[in-house]
Amino acid sequence: MKFTENALNIITTKSFKGIGRSWIRKYIRGNENAHKIVSLINEYSKQEDIIKEDFFNYKRNEIFKEISLLNTSCDGLTAIGDDDFPIVRGNVKDSDYPIFLFYKGNLNLLNYTNVNIAVIGLLNPTESIIERERKLVREFVNNNCTIVSGLALGCDTVAHKESLNNGKSIAILPNHLGKITPASNKGLAEDILKSEGLLITEYYNDFNSARELSSRYKDRDRLQALYSDAVILAASYSPESSKNWNLLGKLDSGARLAMEFAIEYNIYTGVMYDDNLDSENPMFDLNRKLLNDNKKTILLRQKKLQELITKIKISKDSNSFQSSLFE
């Protein structure tokens, strides 16, 4: 597995209590040695005891052992300060900015010059939604876009599978690369790699509780937005769907979080929606809500889809990222 001493130092630094992404973004520029990092921790962190360099090196060695267990399931680790660490798309606060990534496959797909489109949605789409989503993904792929999603069941799976017919895909995972989640999509993950795609995650170990996994899903949703030029919603319930339609259970899917992150980061958002077909369908509640609440969310008809792709490509060519679709 490929990684630099810098990457191992970054991940070790984050393992200390009270040190998160914001702290590392503020104090670490990359390629500081252990002695310098320990000095920064002792001066600027809230550690109760003075940290010794020997202890830092001990923790780094323990993390190295854990990472080594990933073996062939992971190609490498990259972190801020490394030459190949990919920049994000949107305007993001330091607490959300990724500081390291584990990857397998073609890391170049995260390059800023690549046009990445996240296509996401609910876990139980109908056949009609699936067919419409497939058509949407085909349009993006035919325009040389790489499809990003979270390898979840339902709309994520549809997006990945359709993209592999003629393009490439990026899957962002909530668990380490040695344990594909969900396990039923392990074969799909392998197909993504065979098609020169990419798997990425921020984790090298397993989650310890349902609460921790829930937090990891949230972080995965943020990465879907940060490494995409647009986030597209195929279909999703909203938080109010259960009550409004007298349905049982919590139906709101994680797609809502990815859309919220994209809006917060000023990344393009679009929805698949047809008022004649979907106005009485609870599976499109979030689509309707986004169209009503956020004026910048695009209703993806053919003309708007092409306009969106053109705007993204122009903004990349001119290096003026994220001009508004409605200027």
LONUSE-816000 format. One record per residue (C-alpha): x, y, z; residue in one letter; residue number from 1. Coordinates in steps of 0.001 Angstrom, whole numbers, plus 524288, in hexadecimal, padded with zeros to 5 digits. Layout:
BEGIN
+-------+-------+-------+---+-----+
!  east ! north !    up ! r !   k !
+-------+-------+-------+---+-----+
!     X !     Y !     Z ! A ! NUM !
...
+-------+-------+-------+---+-----+
//
This chain:
BEGIN
+-------+-------+-------+---+-----+
!  east ! north !    up ! r !   k !
+-------+-------+-------+---+-----+
! 80000 ! 80000 ! 80000 ! M !   1 !
! 80517 ! 80D6C ! 7FC3B ! K !   2 !
! 80603 ! 81866 ! 80623 ! F !   3 !
! 80F7B ! 822D0 ! 80AA5 ! T !   4 !
! 814FB ! 8256B ! 81824 ! E !   5 !
! 80D1F ! 831FE ! 817A7 ! N !   6 !
! 80057 ! 82A86 ! 815D6 ! A !   7 !
! 8036E ! 82188 ! 82136 ! L !   8 !
! 806C0 ! 82D55 ! 829A2 ! N !   9 !
! 7F9F1 ! 83407 ! 82611 ! I !  10 !
! 7F1A0 ! 8284D ! 8298F ! I !  11 !
! 7F946 ! 8267E ! 83641 ! T !  12 !
! 7F739 ! 834B3 ! 839ED ! T !  13 !
! 7E892 ! 8336C ! 83827 ! K !  14 !
! 7E879 ! 827C5 ! 84163 ! S !  15 !
! 7EB61 ! 8309C ! 84D01 ! F !  16 !
! 7DFD4 ! 834A5 ! 85544 ! K !  17 !
! 7D9F2 ! 841B9 ! 8518F ! G !  18 !
! 7E16C ! 842F2 ! 844BA ! I !  19 !
! 7D8B2 ! 8432C ! 838DB ! G !  20 !
! 7D8B0 ! 84803 ! 82AFB ! R !  21 !
! 7D801 ! 8566D ! 82ECB ! S !  22 !
! 7E3EB ! 85572 ! 83799 ! W !  23 !
! 7EBD3 ! 84E60 ! 82D4E ! I !  24 !
! 7E7D4 ! 857F9 ! 822A8 ! R !  25 !
! 7EBE6 ! 86336 ! 82B74 ! K !  26 !
! 7F911 ! 85E51 ! 83032 ! Y !  27 !
! 7FDF3 ! 8541C ! 82670 ! I !  28 !
! 8028E ! 8575E ! 818C6 ! R !  29 !
! 807C7 ! 849EB ! 81554 ! G !  30 !
! 8150B ! 8436B ! 81642 ! N !  31 !
! 817C6 ! 847CD ! 8244A ! E !  32 !
! 81FE6 ! 83D95 ! 82B54 ! N !  33 !
! 81B9C ! 836FD ! 837EA ! A !  34 !
! 82392 ! 84050 ! 84056 ! H !  35 !
! 81CD0 ! 84C45 ! 83A74 ! K !  36 !
! 80F47 ! 84651 ! 83B7C ! I !  37 !
! 81148 ! 8429A ! 849BC ! V !  38 !
! 81574 ! 85093 ! 84C87 ! S !  39 !
! 8091C ! 855B9 ! 8460B ! L !  40 !
! 8008B ! 84C37 ! 84D98 ! I !  41 !
! 806AF ! 8501E ! 85A86 ! N !  42 !
! 805AA ! 85EA7 ! 857AD ! E !  43 !
! 7F85C ! 85FCF ! 85139 ! Y !  44 !
! 7EFFB ! 8540F ! 854D3 ! S !  45 !
! 7E843 ! 85156 ! 8612B ! K !  46 !
! 7EF8D ! 84504 ! 864FA ! Q !  47 !
! 7EF8A ! 84373 ! 873B7 ! E !  48 !
! 7FD7A ! 83E35 ! 87401 ! D !  49 !
! 809C2 ! 841C0 ! 86C90 ! I !  50 !
! 80B43 ! 838DA ! 860C9 ! I !  51 !
! 81894 ! 8329A ! 85EFE ! K !  52 !
! 81E0E ! 82FF6 ! 85185 ! E !  53 !
! 82019 ! 821B4 ! 8553C ! D !  54 !
! 81192 ! 82081 ! 8581E ! F !  55 !
! 80E05 ! 826C2 ! 84B12 ! F !  56 !
! 816E3 ! 81D1E ! 8441E ! N !  57 !
! 810DC ! 811E7 ! 84BC5 ! Y !  58 !
! 8031A ! 815DA ! 8479A ! K !  59 !
! 807B6 ! 81788 ! 8398F ! R !  60 !
! 80D57 ! 809CE ! 839B3 ! N !  61 !
! 8009B ! 8042D ! 83F06 ! E !  62 !
! 7F8EC ! 80B0A ! 83453 ! I !  63 !
! 802A0 ! 80618 ! 82A44 ! F !  64 !
! 7FFF1 ! 7F82E ! 82EDE ! K !  65 !
! 7F140 ! 7FA27 ! 82D69 ! E !  66 !
! 7F2A6 ! 80024 ! 81FF3 ! I !  67 !
! 7FB73 ! 7F4EF ! 81BB3 ! S !  68 !
! 7F04F ! 7EB7A ! 81E62 ! L !  69 !
! 7E903 ! 7F169 ! 812DA ! L !  70 !
! 7F305 ! 7EACF ! 80A25 ! N !  71 !
! 7EE9C ! 7E9EE ! 7FBEC ! T !  72 !
! 7E10F ! 7EF7D ! 7FEAA ! S !  73 !
! 7E71F ! 7FD1D ! 7FEBF ! C !  74 !
! 7F075 ! 80328 ! 7F4E7 ! D !  75 !
! 7F466 ! 80EB7 ! 7FD0C ! G !  76 !
! 7F26F ! 81995 ! 806E5 ! L !  77 !
! 7F3B5 ! 827DE ! 80332 ! T !  78 !
! 7F2E2 ! 833CF ! 80C01 ! A !  79 !
! 7F3BE ! 84299 ! 80BC9 ! I !  80 !
! 8018F ! 8465B ! 80832 ! G !  81 !
! 8031B ! 83ACE ! 7FEE9 ! D !  82 !
! 80493 ! 83DF8 ! 7F07C ! D !  83 !
! 7F950 ! 83515 ! 7ECA2 ! D !  84 !
! 7EF88 ! 83970 ! 7F6FA ! F !  85 !
! 7E372 ! 83DF8 ! 7EF6C ! P !  86 !
! 7DD9B ! 84B68 ! 7F1B9 ! I !  87 !
! 7CF18 ! 84CA0 ! 7F46B ! V !  88 !
! 7C51C ! 8534B ! 7EBBE ! R !  89 !
! 7BD3C ! 85C1A ! 7F4A7 ! G !  90 !
! 7BEF0 ! 866BA ! 7FEC4 ! N !  91 !
! 7C091 ! 85EDE ! 80B2D ! V !  92 !
! 7C3AF ! 86208 ! 8194F ! K !  93 !
! 7CFE4 ! 85C00 ! 81F26 ! D !  94 !
! 7C826 ! 85299 ! 827C7 ! S !  95 !
! 7C286 ! 84C31 ! 81B88 ! D !  96 !
! 7CECA ! 84C56 ! 8131F ! Y !  97 !
! 7D466 ! 83EA6 ! 8111C ! P !  98 !
! 7E251 ! 83D08 ! 815F6 ! I !  99 !
! 7E538 ! 82F25 ! 81186 ! F ! 100 !
! 7DF5E ! 824C8 ! 808B1 ! L ! 101 !
! 7E154 ! 8163F ! 806D8 ! F ! 102 !
! 7DF57 ! 81201 ! 7F8DB ! Y ! 103 !
! 7DF61 ! 806BE ! 7EF61 ! K ! 104 !
! 7DF2A ! 80903 ! 7E0DA ! G ! 105 !
! 7E0F9 ! 81518 ! 7D88E ! N ! 106 !
! 7E344 ! 82078 ! 7E1EB ! L ! 107 !
! 7E47B ! 829B6 ! 7D64D ! N ! 108 !
! 7D5AF ! 82956 ! 7D515 ! L ! 109 !
! 7D540 ! 832D8 ! 7E086 ! L ! 110 !
! 7DD85 ! 83CCE ! 7D91F ! N ! 111 !
! 7D71B ! 84A0F ! 7D804 ! Y ! 112 !
! 7D7B7 ! 8494F ! 7C92C ! T ! 113 !
! 7CEF0 ! 83D45 ! 7C936 ! N ! 114 !
! 7C036 ! 83FC0 ! 7C878 ! V ! 115 !
! 7BA22 ! 837F6 ! 7D38D ! N ! 116 !
! 7AB74 ! 836F8 ! 7D54E ! I ! 117 !
! 7A594 ! 830CC ! 7E188 ! A ! 118 !
! 798C8 ! 82999 ! 7DF2D ! V ! 119 !
! 791EC ! 82562 ! 7EB99 ! I ! 120 !
! 78493 ! 821CA ! 7F0F2 ! G ! 121 !
! 77C45 ! 818B8 ! 7F904 ! L ! 122 !
! 77E5C ! 80A71 ! 7FC35 ! L ! 123 !
! 771E4 ! 804FF ! 7F630 ! N ! 124 !
! 76F40 ! 80B83 ! 7E907 ! P ! 125 !
! 76455 ! 8068A ! 7E06F ! T ! 126 !
! 7672C ! 800F3 ! 7D2FA ! E ! 127 !
! 76277 ! 80DB5 ! 7CD12 ! S ! 128 !
! 76C12 ! 815A5 ! 7D537 ! I ! 129 !
! 77708 ! 80C25 ! 7D1FA ! I ! 130 !
! 774C3 ! 80D5A ! 7C368 ! E ! 131 !
! 7743B ! 81C31 ! 7C409 ! R ! 132 !
! 78098 ! 81C8E ! 7CC35 ! E ! 133 !
! 7879E ! 813AA ! 7C29E ! R ! 134 !
! 78438 ! 81CDE ! 7B78F ! K ! 135 !
! 7893E ! 82875 ! 7BF5C ! L ! 136 !
! 79616 ! 821A3 ! 7C28E ! V ! 137 !
! 797E6 ! 81DDF ! 7B44F ! R ! 138 !
! 796CB ! 82C33 ! 7B06E ! E ! 139 !
! 7A182 ! 82FFE ! 7B9E5 ! F ! 140 !
! 7AA51 ! 824BC ! 7B5E7 ! V ! 141 !
! 7A86B ! 827D9 ! 7A783 ! N ! 142 !
! 7AD5F ! 83576 ! 7AAB7 ! N ! 143 !
! 7B9F6 ! 82FEA ! 7B08D ! N ! 144 !
! 7B5E7 ! 831A1 ! 7BEB8 ! C ! 145 !
! 7BA2D ! 82859 ! 7C983 ! T ! 146 !
! 7AF2C ! 823B9 ! 7D256 ! I ! 147 !
! 7B0D5 ! 824C1 ! 7E11E ! V ! 148 !
! 7A84C ! 81DD3 ! 7EB10 ! S ! 149 !
! 7A8AD ! 816F1 ! 7F830 ! G ! 150 !
! 7A786 ! 80886 ! 7F443 ! L ! 151 !
! 79AED ! 8077D ! 7FC2B ! A ! 152 !
! 78F7F ! 7FF45 ! 7F7B4 ! L ! 153 !
! 7852E ! 8052A ! 7EEF3 ! G ! 154 !
! 7882F ! 81190 ! 7E75E ! C ! 155 !
! 796C5 ! 81135 ! 7EA86 ! D ! 156 !
! 797DD ! 80390 ! 7E4E1 ! T ! 157 !
! 79042 ! 80796 ! 7D8BA ! V ! 158 !
! 79958 ! 81334 ! 7D69D ! A ! 159 !
! 7A5C7 ! 80B24 ! 7D7E8 ! H ! 160 !
! 7A108 ! 7FFF2 ! 7CF58 ! K ! 161 !
! 79C1A ! 808AA ! 7C47C ! E ! 162 !
! 7A89C ! 810A6 ! 7C460 ! S ! 163 !
! 7B0B0 ! 80459 ! 7C229 ! L ! 164 !
! 7AA0F ! 80193 ! 7B523 ! N ! 165 !
! 7B1F3 ! 80C29 ! 7AE7D ! N ! 166 !
! 7B916 ! 813F7 ! 7B8D5 ! G ! 167 !
! 7BF9F ! 81459 ! 7C620 ! K ! 168 !
! 7BAB6 ! 81521 ! 7D3F8 ! S ! 169 !
! 7BF5F ! 819A8 ! 7E156 ! I ! 170 !
! 7B9DD ! 81331 ! 7ED8C ! A ! 171 !
! 7BB4E ! 81A0E ! 7FAA7 ! I ! 172 !
! 7BA7C ! 81093 ! 805FF ! L ! 173 !
! 7B709 ! 81189 ! 81487 ! P ! 174 !
! 7C040 ! 80686 ! 81870 ! N ! 175 !
! 7CE1D ! 80218 ! 815A3 ! H ! 176 !
! 7D155 ! 7FC66 ! 80860 ! L ! 177 !
! 7D33F ! 7EED1 ! 80DD3 ! G ! 178 !
! 7C4EE ! 7EE28 ! 811A5 ! K ! 179 !
! 7BBE8 ! 7F327 ! 806FF ! I ! 180 !
! 7AF3A ! 7F8A1 ! 80C8E ! T ! 181 !
! 7A52B ! 7F3C6 ! 80949 ! P ! 182 !
! 7AB28 ! 7E64D ! 8076F ! A ! 183 !
! 7A148 ! 7E312 ! 7FCCF ! S ! 184 !
! 7A7C6 ! 7ED46 ! 7F41C ! N ! 185 !
! 7B576 ! 7E79D ! 7F519 ! K ! 186 !
! 7B44F ! 7E272 ! 7E739 ! G ! 187 !
! 7B025 ! 7EFE4 ! 7E27E ! L ! 188 !
! 7BC0D ! 7F5DD ! 7E920 ! A ! 189 !
! 7C4A5 ! 7EC28 ! 7E1DF ! E ! 190 !
! 7BDF7 ! 7EF9B ! 7D508 ! D ! 191 !
! 7C094 ! 7FE0C ! 7D77B ! I ! 192 !
! 7CF0D ! 7FB1D ! 7D8FC ! L ! 193 !
! 7CF47 ! 7F26C ! 7CCE8 ! K ! 194 !
! 7C9DA ! 7FE0A ! 7C53C ! S ! 195 !
! 7D52E ! 806B6 ! 7C9C6 ! E ! 196 !
! 7CCB0 ! 80D2C ! 7D418 ! G ! 197 !
! 7CFA0 ! 810E2 ! 7E21A ! L ! 198 !
! 7CBE7 ! 80D5C ! 7F00F ! L ! 199 !
! 7CF05 ! 81718 ! 7FAEC ! I ! 200 !
! 7CCB7 ! 8180E ! 80986 ! T ! 201 !
! 7D1A6 ! 81F76 ! 81563 ! E ! 202 !
! 7D264 ! 81320 ! 81DA3 ! Y ! 203 !
! 7DC4E ! 8085D ! 81FEC ! Y ! 204 !
! 7D524 ! 80108 ! 82AAB ! N ! 205 !
! 7C78B ! 7FBD0 ! 82D53 ! D ! 206 !
! 7BCD4 ! 8037A ! 83434 ! F ! 207 !
! 7B9B3 ! 7FFD9 ! 8424D ! N ! 208 !
! 7AB66 ! 8037E ! 84336 ! S ! 209 !
! 79F4B ! 8071C ! 83B79 ! A ! 210 !
! 7A13D ! 8151C ! 83FEE ! R ! 211 !
! 7AF02 ! 81574 ! 83A78 ! E ! 212 !
! 7AA62 ! 80FA5 ! 82D99 ! L ! 213 !
! 79FD7 ! 81A1A ! 82CBC ! S ! 214 !
! 7AA4E ! 82486 ! 82E6D ! S ! 215 !
! 7B27D ! 81E1C ! 823E1 ! R ! 216 !
! 7A706 ! 81E52 ! 81A72 ! Y ! 217 !
! 7A5B5 ! 82CDC ! 81CD8 ! K ! 218 !
! 7B41E ! 82ED3 ! 819F0 ! D ! 219 !
! 7B2BF ! 8268F ! 80DB8 ! R ! 220 !
! 7A788 ! 82F3E ! 8092E ! D ! 221 !
! 7B00B ! 83B4A ! 80B05 ! R ! 222 !
! 7BAE4 ! 8353A ! 802B7 ! L ! 223 !
! 7B11B ! 8324F ! 7F7F0 ! Q ! 224 !
! 7AE84 ! 840E2 ! 7F726 ! A ! 225 !
! 7BCA1 ! 8453A ! 7F8B6 ! L ! 226 !
! 7C1FC ! 83CD5 ! 7EDC1 ! Y ! 227 !
! 7B6DD ! 83F7A ! 7E434 ! S ! 228 !
! 7B42B ! 84AFE ! 7DB60 ! D ! 229 !
! 7A594 ! 848C2 ! 7DCE2 ! A ! 230 !
! 79D1D ! 8403E ! 7E59C ! V ! 231 !
! 79116 ! 83A9C ! 7DF03 ! I ! 232 !
! 78583 ! 834DC ! 7E657 ! L ! 233 !
! 77E23 ! 829FD ! 7DF63 ! A ! 234 !
! 77387 ! 828B6 ! 7E9C2 ! A ! 235 !
! 7723D ! 8293D ! 7F875 ! S ! 236 !
! 76896 ! 82A57 ! 80372 ! Y ! 237 !
! 7697F ! 83659 ! 80C1C ! S ! 238 !
! 7699F ! 836E0 ! 81B02 ! P ! 239 !
! 75AF6 ! 839CF ! 81A8B ! E ! 240 !
! 75737 ! 82E9D ! 81183 ! S ! 241 !
! 752FB ! 82522 ! 81C1C ! S ! 242 !
! 7498D ! 82EEF ! 82202 ! K ! 243 !
! 744B2 ! 8351F ! 81571 ! N ! 244 !
! 74194 ! 82846 ! 80ECD ! W ! 245 !
! 73E03 ! 82037 ! 81AC8 ! N ! 246 !
! 74941 ! 816E3 ! 81849 ! L ! 247 !
! 7501E ! 80E7A ! 8225C ! L ! 248 !
! 75E24 ! 81055 ! 826AB ! G ! 249 !
! 768BF ! 81A5F ! 8240B ! K ! 250 !
! 7695E ! 81B2C ! 81555 ! L ! 251 !
! 7728B ! 826B4 ! 813D6 ! D ! 252 !
! 77EEF ! 821F1 ! 80D05 ! S ! 253 !
! 78D03 ! 8266A ! 80E4F ! G ! 254 !
! 78BBD ! 82CF6 ! 8010E ! A ! 255 !
! 78625 ! 838B8 ! 80825 ! R ! 256 !
! 7930D ! 83AEB ! 80F2E ! L ! 257 !
! 79AF9 ! 83AA3 ! 802AB ! A ! 258 !
! 791C6 ! 8449A ! 7FC8D ! M ! 259 !
! 792AD ! 84D48 ! 8088C ! E ! 260 !
! 7A17D ! 84C93 ! 80847 ! F ! 261 !
! 7A1B8 ! 8500F ! 7F9D5 ! A ! 262 !
! 79922 ! 85BF0 ! 7FC31 ! I ! 263 !
! 7A177 ! 86019 ! 807D1 ! E ! 264 !
! 7AE0F ! 85EAF ! 7FFDE ! Y ! 265 !
! 7A859 ! 865EE ! 7F41D ! N ! 266 !
! 7A901 ! 859FE ! 7EB4A ! I ! 267 !
! 79EE8 ! 85858 ! 7E09E ! Y ! 268 !
! 792D7 ! 85078 ! 7E43C ! T ! 269 !
! 788C2 ! 84A8C ! 7DB33 ! G ! 270 !
! 77CE0 ! 841C3 ! 7DC65 ! V ! 271 !
! 775BA ! 8382E ! 7D3DA ! M ! 272 !
! 7676A ! 83C29 ! 7D3FB ! Y ! 273 !
! 75B66 ! 83CB5 ! 7CB6D ! D ! 274 !
! 74FB2 ! 8437A ! 7D164 ! D ! 275 !
! 74644 ! 83BBC ! 7C8E7 ! N ! 276 !
! 74BBE ! 82ECE ! 7CDED ! L ! 277 !
! 75115 ! 831B0 ! 7DB70 ! D ! 278 !
! 74876 ! 83BB0 ! 7E23B ! S ! 279 !
! 74149 ! 83148 ! 7EA36 ! E ! 280 !
! 74CD3 ! 8283F ! 7EC5A ! N ! 281 !
! 75306 ! 828DC ! 7F9F9 ! P ! 282 !
! 75FB6 ! 82396 ! 7F43F ! M ! 283 !
! 761A1 ! 83110 ! 7EE2B ! F ! 284 !
! 75EC0 ! 838FF ! 7FA6A ! D ! 285 !
! 76CD2 ! 83D7F ! 7FBEC ! L ! 286 !
! 76DB8 ! 840CF ! 7ED6F ! N ! 287 !
! 761D2 ! 849A6 ! 7EE9C ! R ! 288 !
! 766E3 ! 84FB9 ! 7FB23 ! K ! 289 !
! 773FB ! 8530B ! 7F516 ! L ! 290 !
! 76D9F ! 8592A ! 7E934 ! L ! 291 !
! 764D1 ! 86163 ! 7F1F4 ! N ! 292 !
! 76EE5 ! 8653B ! 7FC33 ! D ! 293 !
! 77B51 ! 86739 ! 7F464 ! N ! 294 !
! 77AA0 ! 86F9D ! 7E838 ! K ! 295 !
! 787B3 ! 86A8C ! 7E358 ! K ! 296 !
! 7835B ! 85C52 ! 7E2F7 ! T ! 297 !
! 781CC ! 85878 ! 7D4AF ! I ! 298 !
! 7765F ! 850E8 ! 7CF27 ! L ! 299 !
! 77DBD ! 847C3 ! 7C624 ! L ! 300 !
! 77717 ! 847F9 ! 7B92E ! R ! 301 !
! 77F92 ! 845A4 ! 7AD31 ! Q ! 302 !
! 782CF ! 853E6 ! 7AA82 ! K ! 303 !
! 78650 ! 856CE ! 7B8AF ! K ! 304 !
! 78E84 ! 84A7D ! 7B99D ! L ! 305 !
! 796A1 ! 84E67 ! 7ADDF ! Q ! 306 !
! 7979E ! 85C42 ! 7B2DF ! E ! 307 !
! 79C65 ! 85757 ! 7C010 ! L ! 308 !
! 7A704 ! 84EE5 ! 7B9F7 ! I ! 309 !
! 7AB5F ! 85A14 ! 7B139 ! T ! 310 !
! 7AC07 ! 8639B ! 7BCA5 ! K ! 311 !
! 7B436 ! 85A16 ! 7C4A0 ! I ! 312 !
! 7BDB9 ! 857D2 ! 7B978 ! K ! 313 !
! 7BF00 ! 86651 ! 7B69D ! I ! 314 !
! 7C161 ! 86963 ! 7C4EF ! S ! 315 !
! 7CC45 ! 85F4D ! 7C53F ! K ! 316 !
! 7D285 ! 8645D ! 7B8D6 ! D ! 317 !
! 7D23A ! 8725E ! 7BDDF ! S ! 318 !
! 7D5A6 ! 86E47 ! 7CBCF ! N ! 319 !
! 7C9F2 ! 8761E ! 7D0A8 ! S ! 320 !
! 7C37C ! 86B19 ! 7D803 ! F ! 321 !
! 7B4EC ! 86B27 ! 7DB03 ! Q ! 322 !
! 7AEF9 ! 87660 ! 7D387 ! S ! 323 !
! 7A066 ! 87650 ! 7D52A ! S ! 324 !
! 797EE ! 86F2A ! 7CB70 ! L ! 325 !
! 78E51 ! 87A60 ! 7CC47 ! F ! 326 !
! 7976A ! 885D1 ! 7C98E ! E ! 327 !
+-------+-------+-------+---+-----+
//
